[in-house]
Amino acid sequence: MSPLRQRMIEDMQVRYLAPRTQSSYVQHVAALARHFRRSPERLGPEEVRSYQVYLTRQGLSPSTLAVATAALRFLYRVTLKKPWPVEELPLPKAPKRLPEILSRAEVARLLESVAEAKDRAILTTAYATGLRVSEVCHLRIGDIDSRRMVLRVVQGKGQKDRYVMLSPRLLEQLRVYWKQYRPQHWLFPRESDQQAMRKEAVERACRQACQRAGLQKRVTPHSLRHAFAVHLLEGGTDLRTIQLLLGHRSLNTTARYLRMAPQAVCRVISPLERLPGADSSAS
C-alpha cells in the first residue's frame, strides 16, 4: 500500500466515513492514478478537470460521477491539502426520479411469498421498522426491548443510535422465528459462521419473493423502507416523527416522501372550499 493511500484511508477513518464510502473513494482515486499513470499527488487542477471530462464521456451515471468527484475533493482538500479551490470541481446534477411505492396489498403479497421463515422475518422487520438493510442485518438479540416495545438501532448511518417502534405483530413473528432458529447474538446470523447476515442475501430473498408474488414493480429491501415511510405519512404520521424513525439528518430528506404520497397531499382542503358562499349550490 502506498503512503498516499494509507494517509487517505486514515483521514477517512478518523472522520468515521462509512466502510463502503472509504472503499469507493479509494477505488476512484486509484482509477485516477491509472488514467495518468502517476501519483495523484503530482497532478494539478487542469489534469483533474480533464479527468472529470473523461469520466463524463464514458457514459457513467450521474450518481457514480458524484461519488468520483466527492472522492477527488476529499483527496485534494483533506489528505493533500492543496491550495486550489477543489469546491469548483462540479458535482453532476442527477435527475430526480421518484421510486415506485408498494401498496399495502403489494407488501402483504411480497411477504407472503417469501419461501424461508428466516427471510420472511428479516423482510418483515425491514417493512415494520423502516430500517436500512444494513441496519436490519446488524440487529442483535439484545436490541429487542419487548417491555418498552422498541428496537434499538446501534450505530446506524452517520454513526448514530436511535430507537424505532416494535409492533406486536412483528414481535410475535420474531418469537416464532427465534424458537425455530435459536440465534445467539445476531438476530439474523449467517448459518455458516454466525456472523451478521449479508445484505446480498437479503436482496436475493427479496428478489425471489417479488418473482413469486408476480409483482411488476422493481422491488429491493430499500423499497420496504420507502413503503414504510409513505404508508406512515398516508396514515397521518407527521414528518418529524418519520424523520426520527428513518434516522434522517435533515427534514428535507424526509420531506421528499410528500411527493410519493399523493393521498396524504390530496387530503388537504383547497382554500376554494373555505371562501364565503362556497357551500351554496350553483344555479
C-alpha positions in Angstrom: 0.0 0.0 0.0 1.4 3.4 -1.0 1.9 6.1 1.7 -0.7 8.3 0.0 -3.3 5.6 0.0 -2.6 4.8 3.7 -2.8 8.5 4.6 -6.1 8.9 2.8 -7.6 5.8 4.5 -6.5 7.2 7.9 -8.1 10.5 7.1 -11.3 8.8 6.3 -11.2 6.6 9.3 -10.7 9.4 11.8 -13.7 11.1 10.3 -15.7 7.9 10.6 -16.7 7.7 7.0 -18.7 4.5 6.3 -16.6 1.5 5.2 -18.3 1.4 1.8 -17.6 5.1 1.3 -13.9 4.5 2.1 -13.7 1.6 -0.3 -15.4 3.6 -3.1 -13.2 6.7 -2.6 -10.0 4.6 -2.7 -11.2 2.9 -5.9 -11.9 6.2 -7.6 -8.5 7.7 -6.6 -6.8 4.5 -7.8 -8.6 4.9 -11.2 -7.3 8.5 -11.4 -3.7 7.3 -10.9 -4.1 4.6 -13.5 -5.5 7.0 -16.0 -2.5 9.3 -15.8 0.0 6.6 -14.8 1.4 8.6 -12.0 0.6 9.5 -8.4 -2.4 11.9 -7.9 -0.1 13.9 -5.7 1.8 15.1 -8.9 -1.4 16.2 -10.7 -2.7 19.7 -11.0 -6.2 21.2 -11.2 -6.3 21.1 -15.0 -5.5 17.5 -15.1 -8.2 16.7 -12.6 -10.6 18.7 -14.6 -9.7 16.8 -17.8 -10.2 13.6 -15.9 -13.8 14.7 -15.0 -14.4 15.4 -18.6 -13.1 11.9 -19.5 -15.4 10.3 -17.0 -18.4 12.2 -18.3 -17.7 10.9 -21.8 -17.6 7.3 -20.6 -21.3 7.3 -20.1 -21.2 6.9 -16.3 -24.3 7.6 -14.3 -24.6 11.0 -12.5 -24.5 9.2 -9.1 -21.2 7.4 -10.0 -19.8 10.7 -11.2 -20.9 12.4 -8.0 -19.1 9.8 -5.9 -15.9 10.1 -8.0 -16.0 13.9 -7.6 -16.5 13.6 -3.8 -13.5 11.3 -3.7 -11.3 13.7 -5.6 -12.5 16.6 -3.4 -11.6 14.7 -0.3 -8.2 13.6 -1.6 -7.1 17.1 -2.6 -8.8 19.2 0.1 -8.3 16.9 3.2 -5.4 14.5 2.5 -3.2 16.5 0.2 -4.3 19.9 1.5 -3.9 21.5 -1.9 -4.5 25.3 -2.0 -6.6 25.2 -5.2 -10.4 25.5 -4.8 -11.5 21.9 -5.1 -15.1 23.0 -4.4 -15.0 24.2 -8.0 -14.9 20.6 -9.2 -18.5 20.4 -10.4 -20.9 17.9 -9.0 -23.2 16.4 -11.7 -26.9 17.1 -11.3 -28.6 13.8 -11.1 -32.2 13.5 -12.4 -34.7 13.3 -9.6 -36.9 10.3 -10.1 -39.4 9.0 -7.7 -39.2 5.3 -6.7 -42.2 3.1 -7.3 -44.0 2.7 -4.0 -45.5 -0.7 -3.0 -49.1 -0.5 -1.8 -50.1 -2.2 1.4 -51.6 -5.1 -0.6 -48.4 -5.5 -2.6 -46.3 -5.5 0.6 -48.6 -8.3 2.0 -48.3 -10.3 -1.2 -44.5 -9.9 -1.1 -44.1 -11.1 2.5 -46.5 -14.0 2.0 -44.4 -15.1 -1.0 -41.1 -15.4 1.0 -40.1 -19.1 1.0 -37.9 -19.3 4.1 -39.1 -18.3 7.6 -35.8 -16.5 8.3 -36.1 -14.5 5.1 -39.7 -13.7 5.9 -38.7 -12.5 9.4 -36.0 -10.2 8.1 -38.1 -8.7 5.3 -41.0 -8.2 7.7 -38.6 -6.4 10.1 -37.4 -4.2 7.3 -41.0 -3.1 6.5 -42.3 -2.9 10.1 -39.4 -0.7 11.2 -38.2 1.2 8.1 -34.6 0.2 8.8 -32.0 0.2 6.1 -31.0 -3.3 5.0 -27.5 -2.9 6.7 -29.2 -1.9 9.9 -31.6 -4.9 9.8 -28.7 -7.3 9.2 -26.8 -5.9 12.3 -29.7 -6.1 14.7 -28.7 -8.1 17.9 -30.9 -10.2 20.2 -30.3 -7.6 22.9 -31.6 -4.8 20.7 -35.2 -6.1 21.2 -36.9 -4.4 24.1 -40.3 -6.1 24.4 -41.1 -4.3 27.6 -40.9 -0.9 26.0 -41.9 -2.3 22.6 -38.9 -0.7 20.8 -35.9 -1.8 18.7 -32.6 -0.2 19.3 -30.5 0.6 16.2 -26.9 0.7 17.2 -24.6 3.0 15.1 -26.8 3.3 12.1 -25.9 5.5 9.2 -24.0 8.5 10.4 -22.7 6.6 13.4 -25.9 7.4 15.4 -28.0 5.2 17.7 -31.8 5.5 17.6 -35.0 3.7 18.6 -37.8 2.5 16.3 -41.2 1.0 17.2 -41.6 -2.7 17.7 -45.1 -3.7 16.6 -46.8 -6.5 18.5 -47.3 -8.4 15.2 -43.6 -8.2 14.4 -42.7 -9.3 18.0 -44.9 -12.3 17.7 -43.3 -13.3 14.3 -39.8 -12.7 15.7 -40.6 -15.0 18.7 -41.7 -17.8 16.3 -38.6 -17.3 14.2 -36.3 -17.4 17.3 -37.8 -20.7 18.6 -37.1 -22.2 15.2 -33.5 -20.9 14.6 -32.3 -20.0 18.1 -29.9 -17.2 17.2 -27.4 -16.4 20.0 -26.0 -12.9 19.3 -27.0 -11.5 15.9 -30.8 -11.6 15.3 -30.2 -12.7 11.7 -26.9 -14.5 11.6 -25.3 -16.3 8.6 -25.6 -20.0 9.0 -22.0 -20.7 8.1 -20.1 -18.7 10.7 -22.6 -16.9 12.9 -21.6 -13.5 11.6 -24.2 -10.9 10.7 -26.3 -11.7 7.7 -25.0 -10.2 4.4 -27.2 -7.7 2.7 -26.7 -9.5 -0.6 -28.6 -12.5 0.9 -31.5 -10.2 1.9 -31.6 -8.6 -1.6 -31.7 -12.1 -3.2 -34.5 -13.2 -0.9 -36.5 -10.1 -1.7 -35.9 -10.5 -5.5 -37.1 -14.1 -5.3 -40.2 -13.2 -3.3 -41.0 -10.5 -5.8 -40.9 -13.0 -8.6 -43.1 -15.5 -6.7 -45.6 -12.7 -5.9 -45.8 -11.7 -9.5 -45.1 -8.0 -8.8 -44.3 -5.9 -11.8 -42.6 -3.2 -9.9 -38.8 -3.3 -9.2 -38.5 -4.3 -5.6 -35.5 -4.2 -3.3 -35.2 -4.2 0.5 -35.0 -0.4 0.3 -38.4 -0.4 -1.3 -39.8 -1.7 2.0 -38.2 1.3 3.7 -39.9 3.7 1.2 -43.2 1.9 1.7 -42.8 2.2 5.5 -42.4 6.0 5.2 -45.2 6.6 2.7 -47.7 4.4 4.5 -47.0 6.2 7.8 -47.4 9.5 6.0 -50.7 8.4 4.4 -51.8 7.2 7.9 -51.4 10.7 9.3 -47.9 10.4 11.0 -46.1 13.8 11.0 -42.9 14.3 9.1 -40.7 15.0 12.1 -41.6 11.6 13.7 -40.9 9.8 10.4 -37.6 11.6 10.2 -36.6 10.3 13.6 -37.7 6.8 12.8 -35.8 6.7 9.5 -32.7 8.3 11.0 -32.5 11.2 8.5 -30.2 14.0 9.4 -32.3 16.6 7.6 -36.0 17.0 7.5 -35.6 18.0 3.8 -34.6 14.4 3.1 -37.8 13.1 4.7 -40.0 15.7 3.0 -39.4 14.1 -0.4 -41.9 11.4 0.7 -44.6 14.1 0.4 -44.1 13.7 -3.4 -44.6 9.9 -3.1 -47.8 10.1 -1.0 -50.5 11.7 -3.1 -53.2 10.5 -0.8 -51.7 12.5 2.1 -51.3 15.6 0.0 -54.8 15.4 -1.5 -56.4 15.2 1.9 -55.5 18.9 2.2 -58.7 21.0 1.8 -58.5 23.6 -1.1 -58.8 27.2 0.1 -61.6 27.5 -2.5 -63.8 25.4 -0.2 -63.4 27.9 2.6 -64.5 31.0 0.6 -67.7 32.6 1.7 -70.6 31.1 -0.2 -68.6 28.1 -1.3 -71.3 25.8 0.1 -74.1 27.3 -2.0 -75.1 25.3 -5.0 -74.7 26.8 -8.4 -77.8 28.0 -10.1 
